[in-house]
Amino acid sequence: MKHYRIAATASVLIMLPVISSAQSFTYVTDFFTKLGNVIDSAVPVLVALALALFIWGLVVFIANSGSDNKRDEGKSRMVWGVIALFVIVSVWGIVEILQDLTGADGNVGTITAPGVPD
C-alpha cells in the first residue's frame, strides 16, 4: 500500500503543471522519450548478460564434469541464462506485437489539439 501511495504522489507531482495549465505537455513527452532511449540501450546489454550467464554455466558444466555439485551449479546457471533470454526476447516481441496491433510506432511526436473538420 505504501508503494501505491508513493507512485500516486509522484504521478500527481509530474502532472501538476499540466493540470494547472502552467506548462505545456512537452516535458512529460521528453521524459518518456529519454526513458525509452535508456530502455532501448539497456536491452542489448541485458541480452549480452543473459548470454554470458548461459556460457558461464556451460563452461562450469564442462570443466567440472567429474563433480556432481559443480555440474549441477553449471546446469542451474545455464537454465537461468536460457530463462532470462526467453523473458527478454518475449517481452520485446510482445511490445512489438502490441505496437503493430495498436498502430503505435513508438515515436513520440508533438501533441496537437483536435480540430473541427472543414
Biopython code that builds the backbone (N, CA, C, O; Angstrom):
import numpy as np
from Bio.PDB.StructureBuilder import StructureBuilder

atoms = [
    (1, "MET", "N", (0.817, -1.189, 0.000)),
    (1, "MET", "CA", (0.000, 0.000, 0.000)),
    (1, "MET", "C", (0.861, 1.253, 0.000)),
    (1, "MET", "O", (0.507, 2.268, -0.601)),
    (2, "LYS", "N", (2.002, 1.165, 0.688)),
    (2, "LYS", "CA", (2.893, 2.315, 0.759)),
    (2, "LYS", "C", (3.446, 2.658, -0.619)),
    (2, "LYS", "O", (3.577, 3.829, -0.974)),
    (3, "HIS", "N", (3.771, 1.618, -1.393)),
    (3, "HIS", "CA", (4.306, 1.851, -2.738)),
    (3, "HIS", "C", (3.253, 2.494, -3.640)),
    (3, "HIS", "O", (3.574, 3.320, -4.495)),
    (4, "TYR", "N", (2.013, 2.110, -3.440)),
    (4, "TYR", "CA", (0.931, 2.683, -4.233)),
    (4, "TYR", "C", (0.807, 4.184, -3.964)),
    (4, "TYR", "O", (0.624, 4.976, -4.888)),
    (5, "ARG", "N", (0.908, 4.559, -2.699)),
    (5, "ARG", "CA", (0.814, 5.982, -2.357)),
    (5, "ARG", "C", (1.985, 6.771, -2.913)),
    (5, "ARG", "O", (1.814, 7.903, -3.365)),
    (6, "ILE", "N", (3.173, 6.181, -2.882)),
    (6, "ILE", "CA", (4.350, 6.863, -3.427)),
    (6, "ILE", "C", (4.194, 7.058, -4.933)),
    (6, "ILE", "O", (4.492, 8.130, -5.461)),
    (7, "ALA", "N", (3.721, 6.010, -5.625)),
    (7, "ALA", "CA", (3.530, 6.107, -7.075)),
    (7, "ALA", "C", (2.449, 7.124, -7.422)),
    (7, "ALA", "O", (2.593, 7.886, -8.378)),
    (8, "ALA", "N", (1.370, 7.138, -6.647)),
    (8, "ALA", "CA", (0.295, 8.092, -6.909)),
    (8, "ALA", "C", (0.765, 9.523, -6.669)),
    (8, "ALA", "O", (0.440, 10.426, -7.440)),
    (9, "THR", "N", (1.525, 9.726, -5.608)),
    (9, "THR", "CA", (2.046, 11.063, -5.316)),
    (9, "THR", "C", (2.999, 11.530, -6.408)),
    (9, "THR", "O", (2.941, 12.682, -6.836)),
    (10, "ALA", "N", (3.869, 10.645, -6.855)),
    (10, "ALA", "CA", (4.805, 11.003, -7.923)),
    (10, "ALA", "C", (4.062, 11.335, -9.209)),
    (10, "ALA", "O", (4.427, 12.275, -9.914)),
    (11, "SER", "N", (3.020, 10.567, -9.517)),
    (11, "SER", "CA", (2.238, 10.824, -10.734)),
    (11, "SER", "C", (1.555, 12.187, -10.671)),
    (11, "SER", "O", (1.541, 12.930, -11.653)),
    (12, "VAL", "N", (0.996, 12.506, -9.520)),
    (12, "VAL", "CA", (0.324, 13.802, -9.372)),
    (12, "VAL", "C", (1.327, 14.939, -9.489)),
    (12, "VAL", "O", (1.047, 15.951, -10.133)),
    (13, "LEU", "N", (2.496, 14.780, -8.871)),
    (13, "LEU", "CA", (3.507, 15.835, -8.944)),
    (13, "LEU", "C", (4.024, 16.037, -10.361)),
    (13, "LEU", "O", (4.314, 17.164, -10.763)),
    (14, "ILE", "N", (4.138, 14.959, -11.112)),
    (14, "ILE", "CA", (4.592, 15.079, -12.504)),
    (14, "ILE", "C", (3.531, 15.786, -13.345)),
    (14, "ILE", "O", (3.859, 16.609, -14.199)),
    (15, "MET", "N", (2.272, 15.469, -13.105)),
    (15, "MET", "CA", (1.188, 16.016, -13.913)),
    (15, "MET", "C", (0.657, 17.356, -13.408)),
    (15, "MET", "O", (-0.173, 17.967, -14.081)),
    (16, "LEU", "N", (1.099, 17.825, -12.267)),
    (16, "LEU", "CA", (0.570, 19.049, -11.680)),
    (16, "LEU", "C", (0.680, 20.271, -12.594)),
    (16, "LEU", "O", (-0.298, 21.006, -12.726)),
    (17, "PRO", "N", (1.838, 20.521, -13.235)),
    (17, "PRO", "CA", (1.885, 21.680, -14.131)),
    (17, "PRO", "C", (0.922, 21.572, -15.315)),
    (17, "PRO", "O", (0.380, 22.578, -15.771)),
    (18, "VAL", "N", (0.712, 20.359, -15.807)),
    (18, "VAL", "CA", (-0.215, 20.178, -16.922)),
    (18, "VAL", "C", (-1.652, 20.414, -16.454)),
    (18, "VAL", "O", (-2.446, 21.049, -17.147)),
    (19, "ILE", "N", (-1.968, 19.896, -15.274)),
    (19, "ILE", "CA", (-3.318, 20.061, -14.746)),
    (19, "ILE", "C", (-3.626, 21.537, -14.511)),
    (19, "ILE", "O", (-4.731, 21.998, -14.798)),
    (20, "SER", "N", (-2.666, 22.263, -13.999)),
    (20, "SER", "CA", (-2.894, 23.675, -13.710)),
    (20, "SER", "C", (-2.657, 24.564, -14.925)),
    (20, "SER", "O", (-2.741, 25.788, -14.819)),
    (21, "SER", "N", (-2.362, 23.965, -16.078)),
    (21, "SER", "CA", (-2.116, 24.681, -17.329)),
    (21, "SER", "C", (-0.969, 25.677, -17.216)),
    (21, "SER", "O", (-0.935, 26.691, -17.913)),
    (22, "ALA", "N", (-0.051, 25.376, -16.344)),
    (22, "ALA", "CA", (1.087, 26.268, -16.169)),
    (22, "ALA", "C", (2.195, 25.970, -17.162)),
    (22, "ALA", "O", (3.068, 26.806, -17.396)),
    (23, "GLN", "N", (2.163, 24.804, -17.736)),
    (23, "GLN", "CA", (3.223, 24.429, -18.654)),
    (23, "GLN", "C", (2.648, 23.485, -19.701)),
    (23, "GLN", "O", (1.645, 22.809, -19.466)),
    (24, "SER", "N", (3.286, 23.450, -20.838)),
    (24, "SER", "CA", (2.812, 22.550, -21.877)),
    (24, "SER", "C", (3.170, 21.109, -21.517)),
    (24, "SER", "O", (3.857, 20.857, -20.528)),
    (25, "PHE", "N", (2.712, 20.205, -22.305)),
    (25, "PHE", "CA", (2.869, 18.773, -22.044)),
    (25, "PHE", "C", (4.212, 18.242, -22.536)),
    (25, "PHE", "O", (4.483, 17.053, -22.370)),
    (26, "THR", "N", (5.053, 19.066, -23.127)),
    (26, "THR", "CA", (6.264, 18.574, -23.776)),
    (26, "THR", "C", (7.288, 18.009, -22.799)),
    (26, "THR", "O", (8.052, 17.118, -23.172)),
    (27, "TYR", "N", (7.329, 18.497, -21.564)),
    (27, "TYR", "CA", (8.334, 17.974, -20.653)),
    (27, "TYR", "C", (8.051, 16.520, -20.284)),
    (27, "TYR", "O", (8.979, 15.753, -20.025)),
    (28, "VAL", "N", (6.770, 16.136, -20.259)),
    (28, "VAL", "CA", (6.422, 14.750, -19.965)),
    (28, "VAL", "C", (6.815, 13.863, -21.142)),
    (28, "VAL", "O", (7.377, 12.786, -20.946)),
    (29, "THR", "N", (6.523, 14.307, -22.361)),
    (29, "THR", "CA", (6.904, 13.512, -23.526)),
    (29, "THR", "C", (8.417, 13.433, -23.653)),
    (29, "THR", "O", (8.946, 12.401, -24.066)),
    (30, "ASP", "N", (9.123, 14.507, -23.306)),
    (30, "ASP", "CA", (10.589, 14.452, -23.328)),
    (30, "ASP", "C", (11.113, 13.443, -22.314)),
    (30, "ASP", "O", (12.060, 12.711, -22.601)),
    (31, "PHE", "N", (10.502, 13.399, -21.127)),
    (31, "PHE", "CA", (10.917, 12.448, -20.103)),
    (31, "PHE", "C", (10.731, 11.017, -20.589)),
    (31, "PHE", "O", (11.629, 10.187, -20.449)),
    (32, "PHE", "N", (9.554, 10.726, -21.165)),
    (32, "PHE", "CA", (9.298, 9.372, -21.628)),
    (32, "PHE", "C", (10.147, 9.022, -22.849)),
    (32, "PHE", "O", (10.495, 7.856, -23.038)),
    (33, "THR", "N", (10.481, 9.994, -23.668)),
    (33, "THR", "CA", (11.387, 9.739, -24.786)),
    (33, "THR", "C", (12.769, 9.355, -24.277)),
    (33, "THR", "O", (13.380, 8.407, -24.770)),
    (34, "LYS", "N", (13.259, 10.095, -23.290)),
    (34, "LYS", "CA", (14.571, 9.767, -22.726)),
    (34, "LYS", "C", (14.546, 8.429, -22.005)),
    (34, "LYS", "O", (15.507, 7.664, -22.083)),
    (35, "LEU", "N", (13.457, 8.139, -21.307)),
    (35, "LEU", "CA", (13.324, 6.853, -20.636)),
    (35, "LEU", "C", (13.310, 5.716, -21.663)),
    (35, "LEU", "O", (13.930, 4.676, -21.445)),
    (36, "GLY", "N", (12.614, 5.911, -22.763)),
    (36, "GLY", "CA", (12.597, 4.917, -23.833)),
    (36, "GLY", "C", (13.965, 4.706, -24.446)),
    (36, "GLY", "O", (14.329, 3.579, -24.781)),
    (37, "ASN", "N", (14.736, 5.792, -24.598)),
    (37, "ASN", "CA", (16.091, 5.662, -25.134)),
    (37, "ASN", "C", (16.983, 4.859, -24.193)),
    (37, "ASN", "O", (17.801, 4.056, -24.640)),
    (38, "VAL", "N", (16.823, 5.078, -22.884)),
    (38, "VAL", "CA", (17.609, 4.314, -21.908)),
    (38, "VAL", "C", (17.234, 2.837, -21.968)),
    (38, "VAL", "O", (18.107, 1.969, -21.943)),
    (39, "ILE", "N", (15.945, 2.556, -22.047)),
    (39, "ILE", "CA", (15.496, 1.160, -22.119)),
    (39, "ILE", "C", (15.976, 0.516, -23.413)),
    (39, "ILE", "O", (16.415, -0.634, -23.402)),
    (40, "ASP", "N", (15.899, 1.242, -24.531)),
    (40, "ASP", "CA", (16.391, 0.707, -25.804)),
    (40, "ASP", "C", (17.875, 0.396, -25.745)),
    (40, "ASP", "O", (18.333, -0.567, -26.359)),
    (41, "SER", "N", (18.628, 1.199, -25.014)),
    (41, "SER", "CA", (20.061, 0.947, -24.869)),
    (41, "SER", "C", (20.333, -0.205, -23.911)),
    (41, "SER", "O", (21.347, -0.889, -24.048)),
    (42, "ALA", "N", (19.453, -0.432, -22.950)),
    (42, "ALA", "CA", (19.677, -1.462, -21.937)),
    (42, "ALA", "C", (19.336, -2.862, -22.439)),
    (42, "ALA", "O", (19.886, -3.838, -21.930)),
    (43, "VAL", "N", (18.456, -2.987, -23.411)),
    (43, "VAL", "CA", (18.032, -4.307, -23.881)),
    (43, "VAL", "C", (19.201, -5.116, -24.444)),
    (43, "VAL", "O", (19.359, -6.272, -24.052)),
    (44, "PRO", "N", (20.023, -4.575, -25.336)),
    (44, "PRO", "CA", (21.154, -5.380, -25.813)),
    (44, "PRO", "C", (22.141, -5.756, -24.698)),
    (44, "PRO", "O", (22.743, -6.830, -24.733)),
    (45, "VAL", "N", (22.301, -4.877, -23.723)),
    (45, "VAL", "CA", (23.192, -5.182, -22.599)),
    (45, "VAL", "C", (22.616, -6.341, -21.782)),
    (45, "VAL", "O", (23.353, -7.241, -21.380)),
    (46, "LEU", "N", (21.310, -6.324, -21.538)),
    (46, "LEU", "CA", (20.680, -7.411, -20.795)),
    (46, "LEU", "C", (20.750, -8.733, -21.551)),
    (46, "LEU", "O", (20.956, -9.784, -20.944)),
    (47, "VAL", "N", (20.580, -8.688, -22.865)),
    (47, "VAL", "CA", (20.701, -9.905, -23.673)),
    (47, "VAL", "C", (22.131, -10.440, -23.587)),
    (47, "VAL", "O", (22.335, -11.647, -23.458)),
    (48, "ALA", "N", (23.118, -9.549, -23.659)),
    (48, "ALA", "CA", (24.523, -9.976, -23.553)),
    (48, "ALA", "C", (24.815, -10.578, -22.183)),
    (48, "ALA", "O", (25.534, -11.572, -22.084)),
    (49, "LEU", "N", (24.264, -9.988, -21.127)),
    (49, "LEU", "CA", (24.477, -10.542, -19.784)),
    (49, "LEU", "C", (23.831, -11.916, -19.635)),
    (49, "LEU", "O", (24.424, -12.817, -19.041)),
    (50, "ALA", "N", (22.628, -12.083, -20.167)),
    (50, "ALA", "CA", (21.962, -13.385, -20.096)),
    (50, "ALA", "C", (22.729, -14.431, -20.899)),
    (50, "ALA", "O", (22.847, -15.579, -20.470)),
    (51, "LEU", "N", (23.244, -14.046, -22.050)),
    (51, "LEU", "CA", (24.038, -14.972, -22.850)),
    (51, "LEU", "C", (25.345, -15.317, -22.143)),
    (51, "LEU", "O", (25.786, -16.466, -22.179)),
    (52, "ALA", "N", (25.967, -14.327, -21.500)),
    (52, "ALA", "CA", (27.195, -14.582, -20.744)),
    (52, "ALA", "C", (26.924, -15.533, -19.574)),
    (52, "ALA", "O", (27.749, -16.396, -19.274)),
    (53, "LEU", "N", (25.774, -15.377, -18.916)),
    (53, "LEU", "CA", (25.410, -16.285, -17.828)),
    (53, "LEU", "C", (25.261, -17.707, -18.341)),
    (53, "LEU", "O", (25.714, -18.652, -17.695)),
    (54, "PHE", "N", (24.633, -17.864, -19.488)),
    (54, "PHE", "CA", (24.479, -19.198, -20.079)),
    (54, "PHE", "C", (25.835, -19.799, -20.419)),
    (54, "PHE", "O", (26.103, -20.959, -20.107)),
    (55, "ILE", "N", (26.689, -19.009, -21.059)),
    (55, "ILE", "CA", (28.013, -19.522, -21.450)),
    (55, "ILE", "C", (28.851, -19.836, -20.217)),
    (55, "ILE", "O", (29.568, -20.836, -20.196)),
    (56, "TRP", "N", (28.770, -18.997, -19.196)),
    (56, "TRP", "CA", (29.493, -19.264, -17.958)),
    (56, "TRP", "C", (29.028, -20.585, -17.330)),
    (56, "TRP", "O", (29.850, -21.372, -16.860)),
    (57, "GLY", "N", (27.736, -20.821, -17.324)),
    (57, "GLY", "CA", (27.201, -22.089, -16.823)),
    (57, "GLY", "C", (27.665, -23.260, -17.651)),
    (57, "GLY", "O", (27.958, -24.327, -17.111)),
    (58, "LEU", "N", (27.736, -23.079, -18.962)),
    (58, "LEU", "CA", (28.217, -24.136, -19.852)),
    (58, "LEU", "C", (29.674, -24.468, -19.567)),
    (58, "LEU", "O", (30.051, -25.640, -19.532)),
    (59, "VAL", "N", (30.500, -23.436, -19.361)),
    (59, "VAL", "CA", (31.918, -23.652, -19.056)),
    (59, "VAL", "C", (32.066, -24.377, -17.722)),
    (59, "VAL", "O", (32.860, -25.311, -17.614)),
    (60, "VAL", "N", (31.322, -23.965, -16.716)),
    (60, "VAL", "CA", (31.382, -24.624, -15.409)),
    (60, "VAL", "C", (30.908, -26.069, -15.534)),
    (60, "VAL", "O", (31.492, -26.963, -14.921)),
    (61, "PHE", "N", (29.867, -26.309, -16.310)),
    (61, "PHE", "CA", (29.336, -27.655, -16.501)),
    (61, "PHE", "C", (30.365, -28.574, -17.161)),
    (61, "PHE", "O", (30.551, -29.714, -16.735)),
    (62, "ILE", "N", (31.029, -28.070, -18.202)),
    (62, "ILE", "CA", (32.000, -28.895, -18.930)),
    (62, "ILE", "C", (33.296, -29.058, -18.136)),
    (62, "ILE", "O", (33.860, -30.151, -18.078)),
    (63, "ALA", "N", (33.766, -27.970, -17.527)),
    (63, "ALA", "CA", (35.048, -28.025, -16.817)),
    (63, "ALA", "C", (34.981, -28.913, -15.583)),
    (63, "ALA", "O", (35.987, -29.521, -15.215)),
    (64, "ASN", "N", (33.843, -29.005, -14.945)),
    (64, "ASN", "CA", (33.702, -29.794, -13.725)),
    (64, "ASN", "C", (32.810, -31.010, -13.961)),
    (64, "ASN", "O", (31.899, -31.278, -13.178)),
    (65, "SER", "N", (33.070, -31.734, -15.027)),
    (65, "SER", "CA", (32.225, -32.880, -15.355)),
    (65, "SER", "C", (32.380, -34.016, -14.352)),
    (65, "SER", "O", (31.526, -34.902, -14.297)),
    (66, "GLY", "N", (33.459, -34.013, -13.549)),
    (66, "GLY", "CA", (33.656, -35.072, -12.566)),
    (66, "GLY", "C", (32.929, -34.825, -11.259)),
    (66, "GLY", "O", (32.676, -35.771, -10.513)),
    (67, "SER", "N", (32.587, -33.585, -10.961)),
    (67, "SER", "CA", (31.948, -33.242, -9.694)),
    (67, "SER", "C", (30.455, -32.992, -9.912)),
    (67, "SER", "O", (30.063, -32.139, -10.709)),
    (68, "ASP", "N", (29.637, -33.751, -9.190)),
    (68, "ASP", "CA", (28.186, -33.602, -9.357)),
    (68, "ASP", "C", (27.690, -32.246, -8.880)),
    (68, "ASP", "O", (26.813, -31.656, -9.511)),
    (69, "ASN", "N", (28.240, -31.736, -7.769)),
    (69, "ASN", "CA", (27.791, -30.439, -7.249)),
    (69, "ASN", "C", (28.087, -29.314, -8.234)),
    (69, "ASN", "O", (27.223, -28.482, -8.510)),
    (70, "LYS", "N", (29.315, -29.288, -8.764)),
    (70, "LYS", "CA", (29.694, -28.232, -9.710)),
    (70, "LYS", "C", (28.915, -28.364, -11.011)),
    (70, "LYS", "O", (28.557, -27.363, -11.631)),
    (71, "ARG", "N", (28.653, -29.610, -11.425)),
    (71, "ARG", "CA", (27.872, -29.817, -12.641)),
    (71, "ARG", "C", (26.453, -29.298, -12.467)),
    (71, "ARG", "O", (25.898, -28.672, -13.370)),
    (72, "ASP", "N", (25.870, -29.560, -11.304)),
    (72, "ASP", "CA", (24.523, -29.051, -11.035)),
    (72, "ASP", "C", (24.513, -27.525, -10.973)),
    (72, "ASP", "O", (23.555, -26.887, -11.409)),
    (73, "GLU", "N", (25.587, -26.944, -10.427)),
    (73, "GLU", "CA", (25.698, -25.480, -10.388)),
    (73, "GLU", "C", (25.763, -24.903, -11.805)),
    (73, "GLU", "O", (25.103, -23.908, -12.105)),
    (74, "GLY", "N", (26.553, -25.528, -12.666)),
    (74, "GLY", "CA", (26.638, -25.086, -14.061)),
    (74, "GLY", "C", (25.319, -25.262, -14.786)),
    (74, "GLY", "O", (24.919, -24.407, -15.576)),
    (75, "LYS", "N", (24.644, -26.367, -14.521)),
    (75, "LYS", "CA", (23.346, -26.621, -15.150)),
    (75, "LYS", "C", (22.330, -25.574, -14.710)),
    (75, "LYS", "O", (21.528, -25.098, -15.514)),
    (76, "SER", "N", (22.371, -25.219, -13.429)),
    (76, "SER", "CA", (21.460, -24.199, -12.913)),
    (76, "SER", "C", (21.710, -22.848, -13.581)),
    (76, "SER", "O", (20.766, -22.144, -13.940)),
    (77, "ARG", "N", (22.976, -22.491, -13.746)),
    (77, "ARG", "CA", (23.293, -21.221, -14.417)),
    (77, "ARG", "C", (22.826, -21.231, -15.869)),
    (77, "ARG", "O", (22.319, -20.227, -16.370)),
    (78, "MET", "N", (22.997, -22.362, -16.539)),
    (78, "MET", "CA", (22.540, -22.446, -17.928)),
    (78, "MET", "C", (21.022, -22.286, -18.009)),
    (78, "MET", "O", (20.519, -21.596, -18.895)),
    (79, "VAL", "N", (20.295, -22.917, -17.095)),
    (79, "VAL", "CA", (18.832, -22.815, -17.104)),
    (79, "VAL", "C", (18.407, -21.375, -16.858)),
    (79, "VAL", "O", (17.523, -20.866, -17.546)),
    (80, "TRP", "N", (19.032, -20.704, -15.876)),
    (80, "TRP", "CA", (18.665, -19.311, -15.603)),
    (80, "TRP", "C", (19.040, -18.396, -16.770)),
    (80, "TRP", "O", (18.332, -17.427, -17.045)),
    (81, "GLY", "N", (20.136, -18.692, -17.450)),
    (81, "GLY", "CA", (20.506, -17.912, -18.638)),
    (81, "GLY", "C", (19.483, -18.050, -19.751)),
    (81, "GLY", "O", (19.122, -17.067, -20.399)),
    (82, "VAL", "N", (19.014, -19.282, -19.973)),
    (82, "VAL", "CA", (18.002, -19.521, -21.004)),
    (82, "VAL", "C", (16.681, -18.855, -20.616)),
    (82, "VAL", "O", (16.008, -18.273, -21.466)),
    (83, "ILE", "N", (16.309, -18.936, -19.336)),
    (83, "ILE", "CA", (15.079, -18.289, -18.876)),
    (83, "ILE", "C", (15.173, -16.775, -19.070)),
    (83, "ILE", "O", (14.221, -16.146, -19.531)),
    (84, "ALA", "N", (16.319, -16.195, -18.717)),
    (84, "ALA", "CA", (16.491, -14.745, -18.875)),
    (84, "ALA", "C", (16.408, -14.347, -20.347)),
    (84, "ALA", "O", (15.753, -13.360, -20.683)),
    (85, "LEU", "N", (17.064, -15.104, -21.225)),
    (85, "LEU", "CA", (16.982, -14.808, -22.661)),
    (85, "LEU", "C", (15.540, -14.914, -23.161)),
    (85, "LEU", "O", (15.078, -14.065, -23.924)),
    (86, "PHE", "N", (14.841, -15.950, -22.730)),
    (86, "PHE", "CA", (13.458, -16.130, -23.158)),
    (86, "PHE", "C", (12.587, -14.961, -22.714)),
    (86, "PHE", "O", (11.797, -14.439, -23.502)),
    (87, "VAL", "N", (12.726, -14.549, -21.459)),
    (87, "VAL", "CA", (11.895, -13.457, -20.945)),
    (87, "VAL", "C", (12.190, -12.155, -21.687)),
    (87, "VAL", "O", (11.267, -11.439, -22.075)),
    (88, "ILE", "N", (13.473, -11.846, -21.886)),
    (88, "ILE", "CA", (13.840, -10.596, -22.560)),
    (88, "ILE", "C", (13.304, -10.571, -23.986)),
    (88, "ILE", "O", (12.700, -9.589, -24.417)),
    (89, "VAL", "N", (13.532, -11.657, -24.708)),
    (89, "VAL", "CA", (13.114, -11.692, -26.116)),
    (89, "VAL", "C", (11.597, -11.723, -26.234)),
    (89, "VAL", "O", (11.042, -11.090, -27.133)),
    (90, "SER", "N", (10.907, -12.448, -25.343)),
    (90, "SER", "CA", (9.452, -12.499, -25.459)),
    (90, "SER", "C", (8.801, -11.174, -25.069)),
    (90, "SER", "O", (7.818, -10.777, -25.694)),
    (91, "VAL", "N", (9.313, -10.487, -24.067)),
    (91, "VAL", "CA", (8.763, -9.168, -23.740)),
    (91, "VAL", "C", (8.984, -8.212, -24.901)),
    (91, "VAL", "O", (8.097, -7.434, -25.253)),
    (92, "TRP", "N", (10.167, -8.272, -25.493)),
    (92, "TRP", "CA", (10.486, -7.447, -26.655)),
    (92, "TRP", "C", (9.492, -7.749, -27.790)),
    (92, "TRP", "O", (8.989, -6.829, -28.435)),
    (93, "GLY", "N", (9.215, -9.030, -28.028)),
    (93, "GLY", "CA", (8.275, -9.413, -29.073)),
    (93, "GLY", "C", (6.850, -8.987, -28.772)),
    (93, "GLY", "O", (6.132, -8.543, -29.667)),
    (94, "ILE", "N", (6.431, -9.120, -27.509)),
    (94, "ILE", "CA", (5.074, -8.717, -27.132)),
    (94, "ILE", "C", (4.890, -7.217, -27.333)),
    (94, "ILE", "O", (3.841, -6.773, -27.801)),
    (95, "VAL", "N", (5.901, -6.444, -26.983)),
    (95, "VAL", "CA", (5.816, -4.992, -27.192)),
    (95, "VAL", "C", (5.700, -4.675, -28.681)),
    (95, "VAL", "O", (4.907, -3.817, -29.070)),
    (96, "GLU", "N", (6.477, -5.356, -29.512)),
    (96, "GLU", "CA", (6.394, -5.137, -30.960)),
    (96, "GLU", "C", (5.008, -5.501, -31.495)),
    (96, "GLU", "O", (4.448, -4.777, -32.318)),
    (97, "ILE", "N", (4.456, -6.623, -31.026)),
    (97, "ILE", "CA", (3.126, -7.044, -31.476)),
    (97, "ILE", "C", (2.076, -6.021, -31.052)),
    (97, "ILE", "O", (1.206, -5.656, -31.843)),
    (98, "LEU", "N", (2.156, -5.559, -29.805)),
    (98, "LEU", "CA", (1.194, -4.554, -29.341)),
    (98, "LEU", "C", (1.319, -3.247, -30.116)),
    (98, "LEU", "O", (0.315, -2.590, -30.388)),
    (99, "GLN", "N", (2.550, -2.866, -30.475)),
    (99, "GLN", "CA", (2.720, -1.658, -31.282)),
    (99, "GLN", "C", (2.101, -1.837, -32.655)),
    (99, "GLN", "O", (1.479, -0.912, -33.178)),
    (100, "ASP", "N", (2.260, -3.013, -33.247)),
    (100, "ASP", "CA", (1.657, -3.260, -34.560)),
    (100, "ASP", "C", (0.125, -3.281, -34.483)),
    (100, "ASP", "O", (-0.550, -2.740, -35.359)),
    (101, "LEU", "N", (-0.418, -3.905, -33.435)),
    (101, "LEU", "CA", (-1.867, -4.011, -33.311)),
    (101, "LEU", "C", (-2.532, -2.677, -33.025)),
    (101, "LEU", "O", (-3.630, -2.411, -33.513)),
    (102, "THR", "N", (-1.875, -1.836, -32.238)),
    (102, "THR", "CA", (-2.476, -0.557, -31.881)),
    (102, "THR", "C", (-2.110, 0.563, -32.836)),
    (102, "THR", "O", (-2.717, 1.634, -32.794)),
    (103, "GLY", "N", (-1.138, 0.338, -33.686)),
    (103, "GLY", "CA", (-0.714, 1.377, -34.613)),
    (103, "GLY", "C", (0.254, 2.364, -34.000)),
    (103, "GLY", "O", (0.599, 3.368, -34.624)),
    (104, "ALA", "N", (0.692, 2.092, -32.795)),
    (104, "ALA", "CA", (1.672, 2.967, -32.147)),
    (104, "ALA", "C", (3.048, 2.567, -32.637)),
    (104, "ALA", "O", (3.448, 1.410, -32.508)),
    (105, "ASP", "N", (3.770, 3.517, -33.198)),
    (105, "ASP", "CA", (5.088, 3.184, -33.729)),
    (105, "ASP", "C", (6.206, 3.459, -32.740)),
    (105, "ASP", "O", (7.372, 3.215, -33.048)),
    (106, "GLY", "N", (5.879, 3.955, -31.571)),
    (106, "GLY", "CA", (6.898, 4.208, -30.565)),
    (106, "GLY", "C", (7.541, 5.566, -30.677)),
    (106, "GLY", "O", (8.333, 5.936, -29.811)),
    (107, "ASN", "N", (7.232, 6.325, -31.712)),
    (107, "ASN", "CA", (7.794, 7.663, -31.860)),
    (107, "ASN", "C", (6.878, 8.663, -31.178)),
    (107, "ASN", "O", (5.687, 8.747, -31.478)),
    (108, "VAL", "N", (7.451, 9.409, -30.265)),
    (108, "VAL", "CA", (6.657, 10.404, -29.545)),
    (108, "VAL", "C", (6.723, 11.701, -30.337)),
    (108, "VAL", "O", (7.801, 12.253, -30.557)),
    (109, "GLY", "N", (5.581, 12.173, -30.754)),
    (109, "GLY", "CA", (5.519, 13.422, -31.501)),
    (109, "GLY", "C", (4.908, 14.510, -30.652)),
    (109, "GLY", "O", (4.685, 14.334, -29.455)),
    (110, "THR", "N", (4.644, 15.611, -31.271)),
    (110, "THR", "CA", (4.001, 16.697, -30.536)),
    (110, "THR", "C", (2.512, 16.419, -30.433)),
    (110, "THR", "O", (1.918, 15.822, -31.331)),
    (111, "ILE", "N", (1.931, 16.841, -29.367)),
    (111, "ILE", "CA", (0.507, 16.649, -29.154)),
    (111, "ILE", "C", (-0.206, 17.884, -29.665)),
    (111, "ILE", "O", (0.100, 19.011, -29.274)),
    (112, "THR", "N", (-1.166, 17.646, -30.550)),
    (112, "THR", "CA", (-1.916, 18.772, -31.117)),
    (112, "THR", "C", (-3.366, 18.678, -30.657)),
    (112, "THR", "O", (-3.896, 17.588, -30.440)),
    (113, "ALA", "N", (-3.977, 19.805, -30.519)),
    (113, "ALA", "CA", (-5.377, 19.845, -30.123)),
    (113, "ALA", "C", (-6.243, 19.388, -31.283)),
    (113, "ALA", "O", (-5.935, 19.690, -32.436)),
    (114, "PRO", "N", (-7.304, 18.676, -31.006)),
    (114, "PRO", "CA", (-8.183, 18.245, -32.081)),
    (114, "PRO", "C", (-8.876, 19.461, -32.709)),
    (114, "PRO", "O", (-9.220, 20.429, -32.030)),
    (115, "GLY", "N", (-9.061, 19.377, -33.991)),
    (115, "GLY", "CA", (-9.697, 20.474, -34.704)),
    (115, "GLY", "C", (-11.071, 20.117, -35.202)),
    (115, "GLY", "O", (-11.474, 18.954, -35.186)),
    (116, "VAL", "N", (-11.771, 21.107, -35.635)),
    (116, "VAL", "CA", (-13.100, 20.896, -36.198)),
    (116, "VAL", "C", (-12.925, 20.652, -37.705)),
    (116, "VAL", "O", (-12.261, 21.441, -38.377)),
    (117, "PRO", "N", (-13.505, 19.580, -38.242)),
    (117, "PRO", "CA", (-13.348, 19.320, -39.674)),
    (117, "PRO", "C", (-13.990, 20.416, -40.516)),
    (117, "PRO", "O", (-15.017, 20.983, -40.144)),
    (118, "ASP", "N", (-13.379, 20.697, -41.638)),
    (118, "ASP", "CA", (-13.894, 21.743, -42.543)),
    (118, "ASP", "C", (-14.997, 21.231, -43.414)),
    (118, "ASP", "O", (-15.537, 21.979, -44.229)),
]
sb = StructureBuilder()
sb.init_structure("model")
sb.init_model(0)
sb.init_chain("A")
sb.init_seg("    ")
for serial, (resi, resn, name, xyz) in enumerate(atoms, 1):
    if name == "N":
        sb.init_residue(resn, " ", resi, " ")
    sb.init_atom(name, np.array(xyz, "f"), 0.0, 1.0, " ", f" {name:<3s}", serial, name[0])
structure = sb.get_structure()
